[in-house]
Amino acid sequence: MAANMKRFGQTMFAGALAVLISGNASAQPVADPTRPPAELQSAAPGSDGPATGPLLQSIMISPSERSAIINGERVRQGGTYGNSRILKISENEVVLRSVTGTETLRLYPGVEMKPVKAAVTDSKRTESKPAPKAKVVPKVGSNRTDSRGGKPQ
């Protein structure tokens, strides 16, 4: 039996080694699953060619500052990007002003975001209900009887 276990272990090791070796021979780079699709990066909505101009990639908002990543460069609200000044950074867009005019970069081009309206609540649903009463569990003691009616032993 010990010989069979040893042979089984050697076979498993050899099989695992073969899989590892064959996997490395045909290894290909793994695509980043968090990267946006190529069509969103290379073309503006409604256009046929690659995007020209600044591309908004990320927005970061904290209590102390607002910043964004435009074409890989971090910019702060009030700062500059190229020849443009960053006028406003909101949750999903950045507004730039240059000598040629004002431009709005959207984080999700082609997606129209609408503010969420507060739900109307029924006054009866908002009334607080009393807390449920706690169940009373009897304490274990010597004066209890067992399920057959006799004293526990």
Buried (B, 14 or more C-beta within 10 A) or exposed (E): EEEEEEEEEEEEEEEEEEEEEEEEEEEEEEEEEEEEEEEBEEBBEEEEEEBEEBBBBEBEEEEEEBBBBBBEEEBBBEEEBEEBBBBBBBEEBBBBBEEEEEBEBBBEBEEEEEEEEEEEEEEEEEEEEEEEEEEEEEEEEEEEEEEEEEEEE
